[in-house]
Amino acid sequence: MTLFNPPYTVPVAGLEKKPGETAVMRHFKFADKLLDHPDQIYTLWDLYLCGNKVGGDKPFLGARRMENGEAKEYVWQSHKEVRTRVENFGKGLLQLGLSRQKAIGVYAINRPEWTMTELASYRQGFMIVALYDTLGAEAIEHIVNQTEMEYIVATADKLNNITQLKDRLPTIKHVVIMENSVDPAQKEKAEKAGLIIHTFNQVELIGADIKEESALPSSDDIATICYTSGTTGVPKGAVLTQGNCVASIYAAAANGESGAFANVTSSDVYISYLPLAHVFERTAQGLHIYRGAALGYYQGDTTKLLDDIAELKPTVFCSVPRLFNRIYDKVLAGVRAKGGISSYLFFKAFNSKKSYLNKTVHHWLWDRVVFGQIRSKLGGRLKFILSGSAPVSPDVMDFMRICFSAAVYEGYGQTENFCGGCLTLTDDTTSGVVGAPFPCSEFKLVDVPDMDYLSTDKPYPRGELCIRGHSVMREYYKTPDKTAETLDTDGFLHTGDIAMIDEAGRVVIIDRLKNIFKLSQGEYIAPEKIEGVYQKHELVAQAFIYGDSLQASLVAVIVPDKETFGPWAKDLANGEDIYRSDAVKTELIKTLTAFGKQNDLKGFEQMRALYLTSEEFSVENDLLTPTFKLKREIAQKVYKKEIEDMYQSLSNGRSFN
């Protein structure tokens, strides 16, 4: 049943449309005023107190009990218990000498102490700055020195890293270890390097003795400096105020109250595993904190995430396309491997549900008989799933709705606007769109004539997506030149993404301003689109598409799926290495070309040669950013020889290497 009728975005009344741009557009439910904050709630601390009051004695932060290295049940701290710890920890840091609007680093995976440090920082007006291994030593040095950071809260396994970098980090004085104890040898080494070591509990005890209350934060205080993990150069620090963050979280909540998005309540349980170093997770957690919900943390190993989910049984799951693609591949490969009546029944049920997805994601029979076992992989009681960070393919979106019988939303946002970009709507199961803007934001499209994207395009306007609103960052920290490149004089954030406004007024991301190249015959190529198609095939785990502007064809570096590729390639290889066999490569090109054609890839968008590697692109080998985006320039350098060899083979009439 349709809740809302399009168009889902409407022009802002009274604003004149400029030449070379679309009108400025807002969410149709919030057209009169951009939302900034709830009544009497101005800061992230106000937001937390609201959720704390609702949550009371109910579970708030949960982590799995470990016994001999094995994860057991979740152990919980209540909202009331956590508030006492948060306030004591914040006072303890003040007593140690950390002052308002000074940087505090957090260097850890997601765990309760991360969130408690964050909340304590919001209360005391400290500036949270996340650090993480995949930044690399050079980037960590840049961030610490640029923010003049003196305090880091870290897990014990990070102490050696900090100690080894101490000579390059002259400002660091205090390291607070989240665990209850520190290895004496590591501590001695750190102290010799000039560091003062505390445990989290020690800082809490210091704070417990302080009775005086410090000044409350203001909405203009910097809440966090989030360093963007760019594909080139040193990271840039997006300065986000408490008011910016409140606007984005409040907008998501208001969307839920209006029925346009899922309504999070104090009865919800959220699985926290996406890195808290990034705004997607911070915004998602912020929404649940505001609503007094429960946060359960994964055990720190993404390979065991499904085990954590089965134990926690969350009602909300936020993730990224990379994981959804893997679930999609595994389930479909498993179904095909079973074959027979089992496979027939799955596809009959799948197609049956797909035919009325525009009405409901539930079916009284198929959900029990066919999809129950699949649904149990994500705990069995999901209310909704949210995908963010990168585009997810329409097929995968439909698959998640059908197999998990849950509402599936896709969000769009950036570090620079604390995720306050766009969200799909509850009643709209159209795949491939990112919906309407957050109620705290408005947008317009601006012509990109070099790429032939114009606001006057028919049937739909196209151009660079530019966003303005209460969640947009103040600036890039200490880099006014970069700020001027990204924020224009009218306050619009230039996202670098090319979008289209479709017939229903929805935003559709169609390209990236910089991630395109032109082949010798003049065709523009958007590699992410092609990679997204190939990566949907069960034989492919990852793909890197490359095109030389002097060449007429594309080439690819393919990381095959380890489970499906081996059995498929074994007979073709005839005893050869399956990654080097010409017969395997020839057949894989045929298979992927046919698959690409089925998925509407044009002839010039198909790769003509490929190189196979068993080494996955990862954050660790520097081929992915921490948000799992491919570092194209790095990949090009790493596979320089293979790319040259592929083009050489094409000129010799062969299509593989």
C-alpha positions in Angstrom: 0.0 0.0 0.0 1.4 3.4 -1.0 1.9 5.8 1.9 3.1 8.8 -0.2 2.6 9.9 -3.7 5.5 11.5 -5.8 7.1 13.9 -6.3 9.2 13.2 -3.3 11.2 16.5 -3.7 9.8 20.0 -4.3 11.4 23.3 -5.3 12.0 25.7 -2.4 9.5 28.5 -2.5 10.8 32.0 -3.1 14.3 30.9 -4.4 15.1 32.0 -7.9 16.6 29.3 -10.2 20.0 30.2 -11.5 21.2 29.6 -15.1 23.0 26.3 -15.4 21.4 24.8 -12.3 18.2 23.1 -11.3 15.9 24.7 -8.7 16.9 24.1 -5.1 14.9 21.1 -3.9 13.7 19.9 -0.5 12.0 16.8 1.0 8.3 17.0 0.2 7.4 16.4 3.8 9.6 19.1 5.1 9.4 21.8 2.4 8.7 24.8 4.6 11.8 24.8 6.9 15.1 22.9 7.1 15.2 21.0 10.4 18.0 22.0 12.7 17.3 20.6 16.2 14.5 19.2 18.4 12.7 21.5 20.8 15.1 22.5 23.6 17.8 20.1 22.3 20.8 21.9 20.8 23.9 19.8 21.5 24.9 16.1 21.2 24.9 16.0 25.0 21.3 17.2 25.1 20.5 14.5 22.5 22.1 11.9 24.7 20.3 13.0 27.9 17.0 12.6 26.0 17.8 9.0 25.1 19.3 8.3 28.6 16.0 9.4 30.2 14.0 7.1 27.9 16.4 4.2 28.4 16.6 4.3 32.2 17.5 0.9 33.6 17.2 -0.9 30.2 20.3 -2.3 28.5 22.3 0.2 26.6 25.9 -0.9 25.7 26.6 -4.7 25.3 29.7 -6.6 24.5 30.3 -10.4 24.3 31.9 -12.1 27.3 35.1 -13.8 26.2 36.2 -17.1 27.7 39.4 -18.7 26.6 39.3 -16.7 23.4 35.7 -17.8 22.6 32.8 -15.4 22.5 29.9 -16.1 24.8 26.7 -14.2 25.6 26.3 -10.5 25.5 26.9 -8.6 28.8 25.1 -5.4 29.2 25.4 -2.0 31.0 22.2 0.0 31.5 21.6 3.5 30.3 21.8 4.7 33.9 25.1 2.9 34.6 26.7 4.2 31.5 25.8 7.8 32.3 27.6 7.7 35.6 30.7 6.2 33.9 30.6 8.8 31.1 30.3 11.8 33.4 33.1 10.4 35.6 35.4 9.8 32.6 34.8 13.3 31.3 35.6 14.9 34.6 38.7 12.7 35.0 40.0 13.9 31.6 39.4 17.5 32.7 41.4 16.8 35.9 44.3 15.4 33.9 44.5 18.7 32.0 42.4 18.2 28.8 40.5 21.4 28.2 37.4 22.4 26.1 37.8 22.4 22.3 41.1 20.6 22.4 41.6 17.4 20.4 41.3 13.9 21.9 42.2 11.0 19.7 40.4 7.6 19.8 42.4 4.7 18.4 40.4 1.5 18.7 37.8 -0.7 17.1 34.2 -0.3 18.1 33.6 -1.1 21.7 31.6 0.4 24.7 34.6 2.5 25.7 34.7 4.2 22.3 31.1 5.4 22.7 31.7 6.4 26.3 34.7 8.4 25.3 32.6 10.0 22.6 29.8 10.9 24.9 32.2 12.3 27.6 33.8 14.4 24.9 30.4 15.8 23.9 29.7 16.7 27.5 33.0 18.5 28.1 33.3 20.1 24.7 36.4 18.1 23.6 37.0 17.5 19.9 36.9 13.8 19.0 39.5 12.8 16.3 39.4 9.2 15.2 42.7 7.4 14.4 42.9 4.0 12.7 45.7 1.7 11.5 44.7 1.9 7.8 45.4 5.6 7.7 49.1 4.7 7.8 51.9 6.3 9.9 52.3 9.3 7.6 48.6 10.2 7.9 48.4 9.6 11.6 51.5 11.9 12.0 49.7 14.6 9.9 46.5 14.4 11.9 48.0 14.3 15.4 50.4 17.2 14.6 47.8 19.3 12.7 45.3 19.0 15.7 48.1 19.4 18.3 46.7 16.4 20.0 47.9 15.7 23.6 45.6 12.8 24.6 44.7 9.5 23.0 42.2 6.9 24.2 43.3 3.5 22.8 43.1 -0.2 23.2 46.2 -1.9 24.6 47.2 -3.4 21.2 47.7 0.2 19.9 50.1 1.3 22.6 53.2 0.0 20.8 52.2 1.8 17.6 51.9 5.1 19.5 55.2 4.5 21.3 57.0 3.8 18.1 55.6 7.0 16.5 56.3 9.2 19.6 59.4 10.9 18.1 57.1 12.1 15.2 54.2 13.0 17.5 55.8 15.5 19.9 52.5 16.8 21.3 51.2 13.5 22.6 51.5 13.3 26.4 48.7 11.0 27.8 47.5 7.6 26.6 44.4 6.1 28.2 44.1 2.4 27.7 40.6 1.1 27.5 41.4 -2.3 29.1 41.7 -2.6 32.9 45.4 -3.4 32.8 48.5 -2.7 30.7 51.4 -5.1 29.9 54.2 -3.9 32.2 56.9 -4.1 29.6 54.8 -2.1 27.0 54.0 0.5 29.7 57.7 0.8 30.7 58.7 1.3 27.0 55.9 3.9 26.5 56.9 5.8 29.6 60.6 5.8 28.5 59.4 7.4 25.2 57.8 10.2 27.3 54.2 9.0 27.5 52.0 9.0 30.6 49.8 5.9 30.7 46.4 5.5 32.4 43.7 2.9 32.3 40.1 3.9 31.5 39.0 2.9 35.0 41.7 5.0 36.6 40.5 8.1 34.8 36.9 7.3 35.9 38.0 7.0 39.5 39.7 10.4 39.3 36.5 11.9 37.9 34.3 10.3 40.6 35.9 12.5 43.2 35.1 15.7 41.4 31.9 17.3 42.6 32.0 20.6 40.6 30.2 20.7 37.3 32.0 22.3 34.3 30.3 24.5 31.7 27.9 22.7 29.3 28.8 22.5 25.6 27.3 24.8 23.0 25.9 23.9 19.5 28.8 25.9 17.9 31.5 23.8 19.7 33.4 21.5 17.4 32.2 18.0 18.1 34.6 16.1 15.9 37.2 16.5 13.2 36.6 13.6 10.8 39.5 13.0 8.5 38.4 11.8 5.1 40.3 8.8 3.8 40.9 10.2 0.3 42.4 8.1 -2.4 45.3 10.5 -2.8 47.3 12.9 -0.6 47.1 13.5 3.1 43.6 13.3 4.6 41.5 16.4 5.1 39.8 17.1 8.4 36.1 17.9 8.1 35.1 20.2 11.1 31.7 19.2 12.3 30.0 21.1 15.1 27.7 19.7 17.7 24.9 21.6 15.9 25.9 19.9 12.5 25.7 16.4 14.1 22.4 17.1 15.9 20.8 18.3 12.7 21.6 15.1 10.8 20.5 12.8 13.7 17.3 14.8 14.3 16.5 14.8 10.6 16.8 10.9 10.5 14.5 10.7 13.5 12.0 13.2 12.1 11.9 11.2 8.9 11.1 8.1 10.9 8.3 9.9 12.8 6.8 11.0 9.5 6.7 7.5 8.2 9.1 8.3 5.4 11.8 6.3 7.1 12.0 3.5 9.8 11.0 4.8 13.2 13.7 3.8 15.7 12.5 3.4 19.3 13.9 2.4 22.7 13.0 -1.2 22.0 15.4 -1.4 19.1 18.8 -3.3 19.2 21.6 -2.2 16.9 24.7 -4.1 15.9 27.7 -1.9 15.9 30.5 -3.1 13.6 31.1 -0.4 10.9 34.1 1.7 11.9 33.2 4.5 14.4 36.0 6.4 12.7 33.5 7.2 9.9 30.3 9.3 10.0 28.0 6.6 8.7 28.3 4.6 11.9 28.5 7.7 14.1 25.2 9.0 12.7 23.5 5.5 13.0 24.6 5.2 16.6 23.6 8.7 17.3 20.1 8.0 16.2 19.8 5.0 18.5 21.4 6.9 21.4 18.8 9.7 20.9 16.0 7.1 21.0 17.3 5.2 24.1 17.9 2.0 22.1 20.5 -0.7 22.8 23.9 -1.0 21.1 25.6 -4.4 20.8 29.2 -4.4 19.6 30.8 -7.1 17.4 33.7 -9.0 18.9 36.2 -7.2 16.7 36.6 -9.7 13.8 34.4 -9.2 10.8 34.8 -12.8 9.8 32.8 -13.7 12.9 30.2 -10.9 12.4 27.3 -13.3 11.5 28.0 -15.2 14.7 27.7 -12.0 16.7 24.5 -11.1 14.8 23.0 -14.6 15.5 23.7 -14.1 19.3 22.5 -10.4 19.5 19.5 -10.8 17.2 19.5 -7.1 16.3 16.4 -5.3 14.9 18.5 -2.8 12.9 21.4 -3.6 10.6 23.5 -0.9 8.9 26.1 -2.1 6.5 27.9 -1.4 3.2 27.4 -2.9 -0.2 30.5 -5.0 0.0 28.9 -7.2 2.7 25.5 -7.3 1.1 27.2 -8.4 -2.2 28.9 -11.2 -0.3 25.7 -12.4 1.3 24.0 -12.2 -2.1 26.7 -14.2 -3.8 26.9 -16.9 -1.1 23.1 -17.5 -0.9 22.6 -17.7 -4.7 25.7 -19.9 -5.1 24.4 -22.2 -2.4 20.9 -22.4 -4.0 22.4 -23.2 -7.4 24.7 -25.8 -5.8 21.7 -27.6 -4.2 19.8 -27.7 -7.5 16.6 -29.8 -8.0 13.4 -29.1 -6.1 15.2 -26.9 -3.5 16.5 -24.5 -6.2 13.2 -24.6 -8.0 11.3 -23.7 -4.8 13.7 -20.9 -4.0 13.4 -19.1 -7.3 9.6 -19.7 -7.4 9.3 -18.0 -4.0 11.8 -15.3 -4.9 10.0 -14.4 -8.1 6.6 -14.5 -6.4 7.7 -12.0 -3.7 9.5 -9.8 -6.3 6.3 -9.4 -8.3 4.6 -7.5 -5.5 7.6 -5.9 -3.7 5.9 -2.5 -4.3 3.2 -3.6 -1.8 5.0 -5.6 0.9 8.2 -7.4 1.8 6.3 -10.2 3.7 4.6 -13.4 2.5 2.7 -15.7 4.9 4.1 -18.9 3.3 7.4 -18.2 1.6 8.8 -16.4 4.6 8.4 -19.5 6.7 9.0 -22.3 4.2 11.8 -20.8 2.0 13.4 -17.7 3.6 13.3 -18.5 7.3 16.7 -20.1 7.3 18.3 -17.3 5.3 16.6 -14.7 7.6 18.1 -16.4 10.6 21.6 -15.6 9.4 20.9 -12.0 10.4 19.2 -12.9 13.7 15.7 -13.4 12.5 14.1 -10.2 13.8 15.3 -7.4 11.6 12.9 -4.5 11.2 15.1 -2.7 8.6 18.4 -2.7 6.8 20.3 0.4 5.8 23.0 0.5 3.2 25.4 3.3 2.9 29.0 4.3 1.9 28.7 3.4 -1.8 26.0 2.5 -4.3 24.4 -0.9 -4.0 23.0 -2.6 -7.1 19.2 -2.8 -7.6 19.4 -6.7 -7.7 21.1 -6.8 -4.3 18.6 -4.4 -2.8 15.6 -6.5 -4.0 17.4 -9.7 -2.8 17.8 -8.3 0.7 14.1 -7.2 0.9 12.9 -10.6 -0.4 15.1 -12.9 1.6 15.2 -11.1 4.9 11.6 -9.8 4.8 12.7 -6.4 6.0 12.5 -2.9 4.8 15.7 -2.0 3.0 16.8 1.6 2.7 19.7 3.2 0.9 21.3 6.3 2.2 23.6 8.8 0.7 25.9 11.2 2.5 29.5 12.3 3.0 31.9 13.0 5.8 31.4 16.7 5.0 27.7 16.7 5.9 27.7 14.1 8.7 25.8 11.7 6.4 22.9 14.3 6.0 22.5 13.7 2.3 19.6 11.5 1.1 17.4 8.6 2.1 15.0 6.3 0.2 11.4 6.3 1.4 9.5 3.6 3.3 6.9 3.0 0.6 9.2 3.2 -2.3 11.0 0.0 -3.3 12.4 1.4 -6.5 16.0 0.2 -6.6 18.9 2.3 -7.9 17.8 5.6 -6.3 18.9 7.3 -3.1 15.5 9.0 -2.5 14.9 12.5 -1.1 17.2 14.8 0.9 17.4 14.7 4.7 15.0 17.2 6.2 18.0 19.2 7.4 19.3 19.6 3.8 18.4 20.9 0.4 20.1 20.3 -2.9 20.5 21.4 -6.5 22.2 20.0 -9.6 24.8 22.1 -11.4 25.8 21.7 -15.0 29.0 19.8 -15.8 29.4 20.6 -19.5 32.7 18.8 -19.9 30.9 15.5 -19.2 27.7 16.5 -21.1 25.6 16.5 -17.9 23.2 19.5 -18.0 20.3 20.7 -15.8 18.3 21.0 -19.1 18.8 17.4 -20.1 15.7 15.5 -21.1 13.8 13.6 -19.9 15.6 14.2 -16.5 18.0 17.0 -15.3 21.5 15.9 -14.6 24.6 17.6 -13.0 26.8 17.7 -10.0 24.9 17.2 -6.7 25.4 20.2 -4.4 24.0 20.1 -0.8 23.3 22.9 1.6 21.9 22.6 5.1 22.4 22.5 8.9 24.6 19.4 8.8 27.2 20.7 6.3 30.6 21.1 7.9 32.1 24.4 8.9 35.3 23.9 7.0 38.3 21.7 6.4 40.6 22.1 9.4 43.4 24.6 8.7 43.1 24.2 5.0 41.1 27.2 3.6 42.1 26.5 0.0 40.5 23.0 0.2 37.5 24.5 2.0 37.0 27.1 -0.8 37.1 24.3 -3.4 34.3 22.4 -1.7 32.0 25.0 -0.1 30.8 27.7 -2.4 29.9 31.3 -1.4 26.2 30.3 -1.1 27.0 27.6 1.4 26.6 24.6 -1.0 28.8 21.6 -0.5 30.0 20.4 -3.9 29.9 16.6 -3.5 31.8 15.6 -6.7 28.9 13.1 -7.5 26.9 13.3 -10.6 23.2 12.9 -10.0 19.9 12.8 -11.9 16.4 13.8 -10.6 14.0 11.2 -11.9 10.2 11.4 -12.7 9.3 10.9 -9.0 11.7 13.7 -7.8 14.2 11.2 -6.5 18.0 11.6 -6.5 19.8 9.0 -8.5 23.6 8.9 -8.4 24.9 8.1 -11.9 28.6 9.0 -12.0 31.5 10.5 -10.2 33.1 13.8 -11.3 36.6 12.5 -11.1 36.3 8.7 -11.5 35.8 8.8 -15.3 38.0 8.4 -18.2 37.7 8.6 -22.0 38.8 5.9 -24.4 40.5 6.7 -27.7 37.3 6.6 -29.6 35.8 9.3 -27.4 33.5 7.3 -25.2 33.3 8.2 -21.5 33.7 5.3 -19.1 32.4 5.1 -15.5 34.4 2.2 -14.1 32.5 1.9 -10.8 29.3 1.0 -12.7 31.1 -1.7 -14.7 32.8 -3.1 -11.6 29.4 -3.2 -9.8 28.0 -5.3 -12.6 30.9 -7.8 -12.8 31.0 -8.1 -9.0 27.4 -9.3 -8.9 28.5 -12.5 -10.7 29.1 -15.4 -8.4 32.5 -16.1 -9.8 33.8 -12.6 -9.0 34.7 -11.2 -5.6 36.3 -7.9 -6.7 37.0 -6.1 -10.0 39.2 -3.2 -11.1 38.4 -1.8 -14.5 41.0 0.3 -16.3 41.0 2.2 -19.6 43.9 3.9 -21.2 42.9 7.1 -23.1 45.2 6.0 -26.0 43.4 2.6 -26.3 40.0 1.6 -27.6 39.3 -1.1 -25.0 39.0 -1.7 -21.3 41.0 -4.2 -19.3 40.3 -5.7 -15.9 42.0 -7.1 -12.8 39.7 -9.7 -11.4 39.8 -11.3 -7.9 37.7 -14.5 -8.3 35.5 -15.7 -5.5 37.5 -18.4 -3.7 34.6 -20.7 -3.1 33.0 -20.8 -6.5 35.9 -20.1 -8.8 38.0 -23.2 -8.0 35.4 -25.9 -8.8 34.3 -23.9 -11.9 37.8 -23.5 -13.3 39.3 -26.8 -12.3 38.3 -28.8 -15.4 38.9 -25.9 -17.8 42.5 -25.5 -16.5 43.4 -29.1 -17.3 46.0 -29.3 -14.7 47.4 -25.8 -15.1 47.3 -23.0 -12.4 43.6 -21.9 -12.6 44.8 -18.2 -12.2 47.2 -18.5 -15.2 45.3 -20.8 -17.5 44.5 -19.3 -20.9 41.5 -21.5 -21.2 40.1 -20.4 -17.9 40.6 -16.7 -18.8 39.0 -17.1 -22.2 35.9 -18.8 -20.7 35.7 -16.2 -17.9 35.8 -13.3 -20.4 32.9 -15.0 -22.4 30.9 -15.6 -19.2 31.4 -12.1 -17.8 30.7 -10.5 -21.2 27.4 -12.3 -21.5 26.6 -11.4 -17.9 27.5 -7.7 -18.6 25.2 -7.7 -21.7 22.3 -9.1 -19.6 22.9 -6.2 -17.2 22.9 -3.5 -20.0 26.6 -2.9 -20.4 27.3 -1.4 -23.8 29.9 -3.0 -26.0 32.5 -0.4 -25.2 31.9 -0.9 -21.5 32.9 -4.5 -21.6 36.5 -5.5 -20.7 38.5 -7.2 -23.5 41.3 -8.6 -21.4 41.7 -9.7 -17.8 44.3 -10.6 -15.2 43.4 -12.9 -12.4 44.8 -12.6 -8.9 44.0 -14.5 -5.7 45.0 -11.5 -3.5 42.0 -9.5 -2.5 41.9 -5.7 -2.6 42.0 -4.7 1.0 42.6 -1.8 3.3 45.7 -3.6 4.6 47.4 -3.7 1.2 46.4 -0.1 0.5 44.1 -0.9 -2.4 40.9 0.1 -0.6 40.1 3.2 1.5 38.8 2.5 5.1 35.3 3.0 3.6 36.1 0.2 1.1 36.4 2.3 -2.0 39.0 1.3 -4.5 42.1 3.4 -4.6 42.3 3.7 -8.4 45.7 5.4 -8.7 47.3 2.9 -6.3 45.7 0.0 -8.1 47.0 1.4 -11.4 50.5 1.5 -10.0 50.3 -1.9 -8.4 49.1 -3.6 -11.6 51.1 -1.4 -14.0 53.0 -4.3 -15.6 49.9 -6.5 -15.8 47.9 -3.6 -17.5 50.7 -3.1 -20.0 50.9 -6.8 -20.7 47.1 -7.0 -21.3 47.2 -4.1 -23.8 50.2 -5.8 -25.5 48.2 -9.1 -25.7 45.2 -7.2 -27.2 47.4 -5.7 -29.9 48.7 -9.2 -30.6 45.1 -10.5 -31.0 44.8 -12.2 -27.6 42.4 -11.2 -24.8 43.9 -12.4 -21.6 47.2 -12.4 -19.8 
